[in-house]
Amino acid sequence: MSILQVEHICKSFGNTEVLKDISFSLEQGQVLSIIGSSGSGKTTLLRCLNFLEQPDGGVIRVKGETLFDAKDPSTLKESAVRKKRLHFGLVFQSFNLFPQYTALGNVMLAKDLLAKEQPDYKARKNEIQTQIKEQAEALLEQMGLSDRMNNYPHQLSGGQCQRVAIARALALQPDILCFDEPTSALDPELTGEVLKVMKELADQKTTMVIVTHEMAFARDVANQVIFMDDGRILEQGTPEELFGNTREERTKQFLSRFMEG
């Protein structure tokens, strides 16, 4: 069974139709790269998956559970949105770290807030806090930041901040890790260190959905690639199919700009 099933997702802002009948599925441990020009709907699709935007129509299922169905009012309740988001981790373009917290504090924060809702939190506070800290330290070490745990965001490079953001997204152990152009705010020399971490996550069979303009990364790391144009999925397939045997002329035009570079 697919870990993620997206069926007929539509989204409009006013009279502008941004997503038009989007459907795809993703298997456990696979990497899906979404490519396309600016304004094609890629980020809006990620925001719908993470329930930062509510689609106007369609269905979203994770592990066979219906998280969203536009025709089922019970899935639209605001009270359930935060729980739904726990299925997804999202790494933004611009890090979105809290400047008042250290790298370690940023990674611990969400898990700590969730833990405080547990009925036995007060009785087990020290034990729970120790577990959360140990997990956060392990994630930062995995990101190559064991010597930067006590640094604040302003003391870190852009690449280091993005790696902290990845650790923060992983801290809640999401089913699917999403990236929205994770290297677009980085200097070219820092891009490689973030892509290296993402490649390692792919090698560990982390299920990921990645909106990216890094064509070589999409070609070499993804199991599936989707090309979006004007709010639609114009073409999708394996990297070999999309990059080596492109069917649509619009896809060829888009890819030619990168392949010639």
C-alpha positions in Angstrom: 0.0 0.0 0.0 1.2 3.5 -0.8 2.2 5.6 2.2 0.8 8.7 0.5 -2.2 9.0 -1.8 -3.2 12.3 -3.2 -6.4 12.3 -5.3 -7.8 15.2 -7.4 -6.5 18.0 -5.2 -7.7 21.5 -6.3 -7.0 24.9 -4.8 -7.9 28.4 -5.8 -7.1 31.8 -4.4 -9.9 34.1 -5.4 -10.4 33.6 -9.1 -7.0 32.1 -9.6 -6.9 28.3 -9.9 -3.5 27.3 -8.5 -3.9 23.5 -8.3 -5.9 21.7 -10.9 -6.8 18.1 -10.2 -3.5 16.9 -8.7 -3.2 13.1 -8.2 -0.2 11.0 -7.3 1.0 8.3 -4.9 4.2 7.6 -3.0 5.6 4.4 -1.6 7.3 4.0 1.8 11.0 4.9 1.6 10.7 6.6 -1.8 11.8 10.1 -2.8 9.5 12.2 -4.9 11.0 15.3 -6.6 8.6 18.0 -7.8 10.0 20.4 -10.4 8.6 23.2 -12.5 8.8 26.9 -13.1 7.9 29.5 -10.4 4.2 29.9 -10.1 3.4 26.4 -11.2 1.8 25.4 -7.9 4.6 23.4 -6.3 4.8 25.2 -3.0 1.0 25.4 -2.7 0.8 21.7 -3.1 3.3 21.2 -0.3 1.3 23.6 1.9 -1.8 21.6 1.2 -0.1 18.4 2.2 1.1 19.9 5.4 -2.4 21.5 6.1 -1.0 25.0 6.0 -3.6 25.5 3.3 -6.9 23.7 3.0 -7.6 22.3 -0.5 -10.9 23.1 -2.1 -11.4 19.6 -3.3 -9.8 16.2 -3.3 -8.5 13.5 -0.9 -5.3 13.1 1.0 -4.5 9.7 2.6 -1.5 8.6 4.7 -1.0 4.9 5.4 -4.5 4.3 4.3 -6.0 6.8 6.7 -8.0 9.6 5.2 -6.6 12.8 6.6 -8.6 15.1 4.3 -11.7 14.6 2.1 -13.3 17.8 0.9 -16.7 15.9 0.9 -16.3 14.7 4.5 -16.9 17.5 7.0 -15.4 15.5 9.9 -11.9 15.8 8.2 -12.2 19.6 7.9 -12.3 20.4 11.6 -9.7 22.9 12.8 -9.2 20.9 16.0 -7.8 18.0 14.0 -5.3 20.0 11.9 -2.4 19.9 14.3 -2.7 16.1 14.6 -2.8 15.7 10.9 0.4 17.8 10.5 2.3 15.3 12.6 2.3 13.0 9.7 4.5 15.5 7.8 7.7 17.3 8.5 8.3 20.5 6.5 11.7 22.2 5.8 11.1 25.7 4.5 13.2 27.8 2.1 14.2 30.3 4.8 14.9 28.1 7.8 12.2 29.7 10.1 14.3 29.0 13.2 13.5 30.8 16.4 16.3 33.3 17.0 15.9 33.2 20.8 16.7 29.5 21.0 19.9 27.6 20.4 20.2 25.0 17.7 19.5 22.4 20.4 16.5 24.4 21.7 15.0 24.7 18.2 15.1 21.0 17.7 13.7 20.2 21.1 10.9 22.8 21.1 8.0 21.1 19.3 8.6 17.7 21.0 8.7 19.5 24.3 5.4 21.3 23.7 3.7 18.0 22.7 5.1 16.3 25.8 3.6 18.9 28.1 0.1 17.8 26.9 0.7 14.3 28.3 -1.2 13.6 31.5 1.9 12.3 33.3 4.2 15.0 32.1 4.7 16.7 35.5 5.4 13.4 37.3 7.9 12.3 34.6 9.2 15.8 33.5 12.9 15.1 34.1 12.8 11.7 32.4 10.9 13.1 29.4 13.1 16.1 29.1 16.2 13.9 29.1 14.8 11.7 26.4 13.9 14.8 24.2 17.4 16.3 24.7 19.2 13.1 23.9 17.1 12.6 20.7 17.8 16.2 19.6 21.5 15.8 20.2 21.6 12.7 18.2 19.8 14.4 15.3 22.2 17.4 15.3 25.1 15.0 15.4 23.6 13.2 12.4 23.5 16.6 10.6 27.2 17.1 11.4 26.4 19.8 14.0 27.6 18.3 17.2 29.9 21.3 17.8 27.2 23.8 17.1 24.4 22.7 19.4 24.6 25.7 21.7 24.9 28.2 19.0 22.1 30.6 18.1 20.9 30.9 14.5 22.7 34.2 14.0 26.0 32.4 14.9 25.4 29.8 12.2 25.9 29.8 8.4 22.9 29.4 6.1 23.8 25.8 5.5 24.1 25.1 9.2 20.7 26.8 9.8 19.1 24.6 7.2 20.6 21.5 8.7 19.1 22.5 12.1 15.8 22.9 10.4 16.0 19.4 8.9 16.8 18.0 12.4 13.8 19.9 13.8 11.6 18.4 11.2 12.9 14.9 11.9 12.4 15.3 15.7 8.7 14.6 15.5 9.4 11.4 13.5 7.0 12.3 10.6 5.9 9.7 8.1 6.9 11.9 5.3 9.5 14.6 5.2 8.8 17.6 2.9 11.3 20.1 1.5 10.3 23.4 -0.1 13.3 24.6 -2.3 15.7 23.8 0.7 18.7 25.3 -1.0 17.2 28.4 -2.7 18.2 30.7 0.1 21.8 29.4 0.3 25.0 30.5 -1.4 26.1 28.0 -4.0 29.0 26.8 -1.8 26.7 26.0 1.0 24.2 24.1 -1.1 26.3 21.0 -1.3 26.3 20.4 2.4 22.5 20.4 2.6 22.1 18.2 -0.5 24.6 15.8 1.1 22.4 15.4 4.2 19.3 14.9 2.0 21.1 12.3 0.0 22.0 10.5 3.2 18.4 10.6 4.3 17.4 9.1 1.0 19.9 6.3 1.4 18.3 5.6 4.8 15.0 5.2 3.0 13.4 8.3 4.5 10.1 9.0 2.6 10.5 12.5 1.2 8.7 14.9 -1.1 11.1 17.5 -2.4 10.3 20.7 -4.3 13.6 21.6 -5.9 15.3 23.4 -8.7 18.4 21.2 -8.3 17.9 19.1 -11.4 21.0 16.9 -10.9 19.8 16.0 -7.4 16.3 15.2 -8.6 17.7 13.0 -11.4 20.2 11.2 -9.2 18.3 10.8 -5.9 14.6 10.7 -6.6 12.6 7.5 -7.3 9.8 9.6 -9.0 9.8 13.0 -10.6 6.7 15.2 -11.2 6.8 18.2 -13.6 4.2 20.8 -12.8 3.1 23.5 -15.1 0.2 26.0 -14.6 -1.2 24.1 -11.6 -1.2 20.7 -13.3 1.0 17.7 -13.3 2.1 17.8 -16.9 4.4 14.8 -16.7 5.5 12.2 -14.1 7.6 9.1 -14.0 11.0 7.8 -13.0 14.1 10.1 -13.4 15.1 8.0 -16.4 11.7 8.6 -18.0 11.4 12.3 -17.2 15.0 13.3 -17.9 15.9 10.8 -20.6 12.7 10.2 -22.4 10.7 13.3 -22.0 7.3 13.2 -23.8 5.9 16.7 -23.4 7.4 19.6 -25.3 6.8 22.0 -22.3 8.9 19.6 -20.1 11.7 19.6 -22.7 11.7 23.4 -22.8 12.0 23.6 -19.0 14.7 20.9 -18.7 16.8 22.3 -21.6 17.5 25.4 -19.6 19.2 23.3 -16.9 20.8 20.7 -19.1 22.6 23.3 -21.1 23.9 25.0 -18.0 
